[in-house]
Amino acid sequence: MKEITKTKMFTDAELELLTRVAKAHEEFFEKIRDRLPEGNVGKFIFYVLGDFLHDMNEVVLNNPEAEISYTWDGKMEDYIKTLYLEMKYAKNIVVNLYLDFVRNADDLIYVEPDVINDFSDDYYYGDFGGAIDDDYDKKEVNQLTDNQFSYLNDILLMVDLDKITDDELIEQP
């Protein structure tokens, strides 16, 4: 991760905190990326997560005043809170990306895995508008085949996240 650009808006101490939290966020998700399976599903999640990390860390650290002003109304604490929440809800991110792959499987299944990087940002921006940490659609998970559901849980366990349980999928009144 490159050194943060100095600003007038934030103190050196605030920029140091910003850098530490962004680095922890990046490292957390890089561990997930490193554990993903080979093949199209894993590569899809890997590359879209890479686009996400670029936006959430590198872009912000390159120009913290502009990015934090625009997206978080100038409140660095809101940016930091966002990073923590994304780590807390990393399972949602992985599940959402898996579901997106399944929805778009006809377009992705026959693509060479390493070529997915060439257009992964289209899915990140087009399908999520950058918001990949929202709650996953339980109805959509319920519509997965047994094999798809099992593979999703395998991926979650590979990346050291909790698998989806049947209790999670029951709609609460």
Phi and psi in degrees as a GROMACS rama.xvg file:
@    title "Ramachandran Plot"
@    xaxis  label "Phi"
@    yaxis  label "Psi"
@TYPE xy
-77.43  161.215  LYS-2
-68.2363  144.14  GLU-3
-71.7141  146.526  ILE-4
-76.4002  131.237  THR-5
-64.9485  147.577  LYS-6
-137.302  167.49  THR-7
-91.0338  -23.0589  LYS-8
-74.9735  -32.6042  MET-9
-120.023  147.375  PHE-10
-75.4264  166.27  THR-11
-59.7929  -39.2021  ASP-12
-64.3522  -40.9822  ALA-13
-65.7953  -40.3489  GLU-14
-66.4319  -35.1682  LEU-15
-65.1566  -44.283  GLU-16
-61.4268  -46.094  LEU-17
-56.3864  -45.2475  LEU-18
-64.686  -42.9723  THR-19
-62.9205  -44.2502  ARG-20
-69.142  -42.4299  VAL-21
-62.0891  -38.546  ALA-22
-65.1313  -43.4772  LYS-23
-62.0675  -41.3533  ALA-24
-60.8211  -49.0248  HIS-25
-60.3186  -47.773  GLU-26
-62.6938  -40.8011  GLU-27
-58.3431  -49.2602  PHE-28
-76.5972  -26.2481  PHE-29
-66.1939  -35.0395  GLU-30
-62.9022  -40.154  LYS-31
-63.3054  -48.4282  ILE-32
-58.5368  -40.6673  ARG-33
-65.7231  -23.3238  ASP-34
-98.3193  -2.02411  ARG-35
-68.2914  150.346  LEU-36
-71.4361  159.28  PRO-37
-69.7688  167.947  GLU-38
99.2257  177.356  GLY-39
-64.4437  -41.7348  ASN-40
-63.1098  -50.2642  VAL-41
-61.5321  -42.8616  GLY-42
-66.4285  -38.2215  LYS-43
-60.1815  -50.5146  PHE-44
-62.4116  -42.9965  ILE-45
-56.72  -50.9308  PHE-46
-74.2061  -38.0769  TYR-47
-67.6188  -38.6611  VAL-48
-60.9313  -36.1165  LEU-49
-62.5554  -42.167  GLY-50
-62.198  -43.3459  ASP-51
-59.567  -48.3186  PHE-52
-63.4694  -38.8691  LEU-53
-58.2534  -48.2286  HIS-54
-66.7136  -43.0119  ASP-55
-78.9978  -22.9429  MET-56
-118.518  -65.4325  ASN-57
-61.5566  -47.5594  GLU-58
-61.7073  -43.8404  VAL-59
-66.5137  -44.616  VAL-60
-68.9157  -26.7669  LEU-61
-70.4059  -28.873  ASN-62
-151.105  68.9151  ASN-63
-60.9667  -38.2416  PRO-64
-58.8231  -52.6772  GLU-65
-66.4886  -46.996  ALA-66
-67.6567  -44.3465  GLU-67
-72.1897  -35.2136  ILE-68
-63.3178  -44.7268  SER-69
-71.5178  -48.6855  TYR-70
-89.9029  -34.8788  THR-71
-118.846  25.8484  TRP-72
51.1149  34.6996  ASP-73
78.0473  6.36685  GLY-74
-99.4962  100.582  LYS-75
-59.1879  -36.1497  MET-76
-62.6567  -30.1716  GLU-77
-70.7758  -38.1857  ASP-78
-62.5271  -47.0647  TYR-79
-62.3929  -41.8424  ILE-80
-61.478  -40.5741  LYS-81
-58.5838  -45.4439  THR-82
-62.1916  -43.2239  LEU-83
-63.3732  -42.5722  TYR-84
-64.9237  -37.0093  LEU-85
-64.1946  -37.9313  GLU-86
-67.9723  -42.1373  MET-87
-61.7155  -37.3149  LYS-88
-107.282  33.5735  TYR-89
-58.3222  -32.1963  ALA-90
-58.9183  -43.2542  LYS-91
-57.8188  -40.7515  ASN-92
-62.9526  -49.1993  ILE-93
-63.7036  -43.2178  VAL-94
-64.6059  -44.5037  VAL-95
-60.6188  -40.631  ASN-96
-68.7614  -38.5975  LEU-97
-61.9598  -46.5412  TYR-98
-61.9062  -37.3567  LEU-99
-64.7161  -39.5185  ASP-100
-61.4126  -46.418  PHE-101
-60.8755  -43.4896  VAL-102
-60.8637  -33.1829  ARG-103
-108.326  18.6304  ASN-104
-57.102  -36.6873  ALA-105
-59.4449  -32.7507  ASP-106
-86.0846  -20.8523  ASP-107
-109.112  -23.2284  LEU-108
-64.0061  -32.6575  ILE-109
-101.332  6.34457  TYR-110
-81.8697  139.725  VAL-111
-60.0706  132.3  GLU-112
-50.9848  -42.442  PRO-113
-72.8059  -16.0597  ASP-114
-77.8265  -19.7387  VAL-115
-56.18  -32.4516  ILE-116
-57.9164  -29.3223  ASN-117
-65.8339  -22.3853  ASP-118
-136.336  12.1228  PHE-119
-62.6121  -31.8617  SER-120
-67.361  -22.697  ASP-121
-61.8458  -39.4461  ASP-122
-73.382  -41.5308  TYR-123
-59.0969  -48.8962  TYR-124
-81.2795  -41.4171  TYR-125
-71.3429  -44.9626  GLY-126
-89.5474  -23.3358  ASP-127
-122.246  -13.8903  PHE-128
56.733  26.3516  GLY-129
86.9666  -8.10892  GLY-130
-100.251  77.6564  ALA-131
-93.3274  -1.10229  ILE-132
-98.9631  5.7548  ASP-133
-60.9964  160.325  ASP-134
-55.1831  138.232  ASP-135
-75.5003  157.035  TYR-136
-81.0308  107.77  ASP-137
-62.322  -36.041  LYS-138
-63.4661  -39.2425  LYS-139
-67.3582  -39.1829  GLU-140
-63.4534  -41.017  VAL-141
-63.0416  -23.4559  ASN-142
-87.2387  -5.42306  GLN-143
-65.2834  149.062  LEU-144
-67.8579  165.255  THR-145
-57.9576  -41.3385  ASP-146
-64.9345  -43.0087  ASN-147
-63.4786  -43.9648  GLN-148
-63.8793  -43.8214  PHE-149
-61.8878  -42.5992  SER-150
-67.0145  -39.147  TYR-151
-59.1044  -46.8752  LEU-152
-64.6914  -36.9074  ASN-153
-59.526  -44.4  ASP-154
-62.7138  -45.7588  ILE-155
-57.5437  -42.5828  LEU-156
-68.3192  -37.9206  LEU-157
-58.5082  -37.7568  MET-158
-94.4941  12.3394  VAL-159
68.1546  38.1524  ASP-160
-116.435  158.383  LEU-161
-70.3295  140.606  ASP-162
-72.4587  164.37  LYS-163
-81.3465  127.667  ILE-164
-98.4963  161.802  THR-165
-59.8011  -36.3036  ASP-166
-61.2337  -34.942  ASP-167
-66.0423  -27.1756  GLU-168
-88.7558  -7.44174  LEU-169
-78.714  124.34  ILE-170
-70.0113  129.633  GLU-171
-86.9008  139.319  GLN-172
